[in-house]
Amino acid sequence: MTKSRKSSVHRKTQETDILVDLNLDGTGKHQIKSGNGTLDHLLVQLSRHGSLDLAITAKGDLETGWHHTVEDIAIALGRAIHEAVGDGRGITRIAHSFVPFDETLAQVILDLSGRGYALVDTQLNHELVEHLPGDMVRHFLETLAIEGKFTLHARVVYGQNSHHKAEGLFKALARALAEASRISPRTPDQVPSSKGTLR
């Protein structure tokens, strides 16, 4: 592969300062400091199980809660994914994954379509995932898909433990993203669309 599939996105607002470095063709190396240990743990799953090299540093106005920081990390990471995929030449494009985590089963289906859309059911609306409000998991995934310009269908099929639900979703996302972004050995020079473009 000659083209580098790396990206770097810096998002700075009056509320947050986020830096994301991404390598789609990595080995799962990660250095993540979001300020929230639970979110760090979930992002590590994305890196490790998606074989993505991922570095994220974030500073946010945490006195207002986690919303701004979580949202802006998702915005920056989504844009980094979109930038690294580029024109999508050679990618598999569409993939899915089921991930079991003890009593929980998570499912993710995604299409690196160039169009941001998300349907997410975490079953976490009123739960805490350790130190992260459960609804922030839904908001993160939706924002990631919209900014990453890919179609995402993610759901907890069933489960009880909030940590298992969140981690299962991130592992399923990681595996689906790794497969969808993989370069197909059969069509490495083709854009996977009858239109000839994903943008």
N, C-alpha and C positions, 0 to 999 in steps of 0.2 A: 504494500500500500504506500503510495507516494504522498498523498495529501494528508497533512496533519489534521486530526480531528480533536484539536484542543481549543479551548476558549477561556477568556478571562473577562469577567464583568464586575465593574465597580458601580455600586448604586449608593449615592449619598444624598440624603434629604435632611430636613431640619429635625427629623425624628430618628433616623438610623444612618449607619455607615456600614455597608456590606461589601465584602470582597469575596468573589467566587472564582476559583481556578478549577477547570475540569478537563480531563482527558478521557474521551470515550473509549480509547483503546488501551486503558490502563490495566492494572493488576489488583486493584482494590486498596491502594495506598490512600490514607486519609489523614487529614489534620483539621479538625473541626472544633471551633470555639464559638458557639452561638450565644452563650450566656445561660442557656437552659440545658441542664444535663440530660433530660429526657429527650429533647429534640436532637441533641448531639448523638445520643444512642441510636435514634431512628435514622439519622443521616449516615451514620457509620454502616448500618444495615444496607442502605442504598449503595454505598461505595463497595462494600465487601461482596455482597451477593450479586451486584451488577458489574463487578470487575471494572469499576470506574475509579480513576485517581481523582480525589476530590479534596480541595482545601477551601474551607469557609471560615472567615472571621467576621464577627458581627458586633457592633456596638449600637445599643438602642436605648430609648427613653423608658427603661424598665419600670419607672415609678408609675407609669400609666397602665402597666400590665404587659402581657406577652403579645398582644395582637400586632402591633407595628413591626416588631422584630420578626415574628414568624412570617407575616405576610411579605415583608421585604426580602427575606431570605428566599422565599418561594419565587418571588418576582425575579430576583437576580439569578437563581439557579435555573429557572425555566428559560430565561433568555440565553444563559450559557449553553443549555442543551440545544436550543434552536440554532445557535451560532455554530456549535460543534458539528451538528448534523449537516449543516450547509445545504446544498441543493438536493441532498438525499441520494445522490448517484450511488447505485450499488447496494443500498440498504435493503434489508428484508422487509421493512416498513411496518408490518402488522404482526403482533404477537400476543400471547396470553400466558398467564401463569396461575396455578393454584398452589397455595402454600399452607400446609398444616402447622399449627403451633399448639401442641397438646389438644385441648378441647375446641380450639378455634380453627376455622377454615376461612382463608382469605382468597379472593379472586381479583385479578386485574387483567383487563384486556385493553390494549392500546394500539393506536394507529398514528405513526409519525406522518400525518397527513398534510401538515402545513396549516391546519385549521385548529384553533384552540376551542375545545369543548370538553365538559366534564359532567359525569353523573357519578356521584359518590355517596355510598351508604356505609358509614363506619360503625353504626350502632353505638356511638360514643357521645351523643349530644349532651347529656347531662352528667357525664362521668369525668373524673380526673384520671389522667394517665400519669401517675407519679406527680410531677410538678408541672404538668402541661394540661391545660383545659382540653377535654376531649374534642370539643368542637373546632379547636385549632388544627387538629389533624385533618378534618374535612376541609377546612379553609385552605390549609397548606396545599393539599392535593389538587383542589380546584384551581387555585391560583397558579400552581406549577404547570398544569395542563394548558391553561389559557395563555400564559406568557411563553410557554415552550412550544405553542402552536401545534399541539397534538391532541388527538381525541382520546379521552380516558374514561373507561368504565371500571370503577373499583367498588368492591363491596365485601363486607364480612358476611359470609354465607351463614355461619352460626358461630357462637362463642359466648363466653361468660366473662373472662378476665380482661380488663381494659388494656393492660399492657400487651397481652397476647394479640388482641384485636389490632392495635396500632402497629406493633412490630410485624405481625403477619402481613398487613397491607403494604408496609414499606419493603419487606422482602419480596412480596409478589410483584410490586412495582419494579424493583431492581432487576428481577429475572426477566420480566417482560420487556423492559427497556433495553437490557443487554441483547436480547434476541432480536428485537425490532430494529435496533441500530447496527446489528451485525452485517458485515459486507457479505453478500451472497456470492459464493464462488462460481455460480453458474451465470450470473448477470452482473459482474462487478462494474461495468461501465454504463449500465442503464438506470435511468430514473424510473422507479417503480410506479408509474402512472400512465394510463392511456393518453393523458393530456401532454405528457412529456415534461411536466413540471409539478412540483409539490407546493409552489408558492403562488 
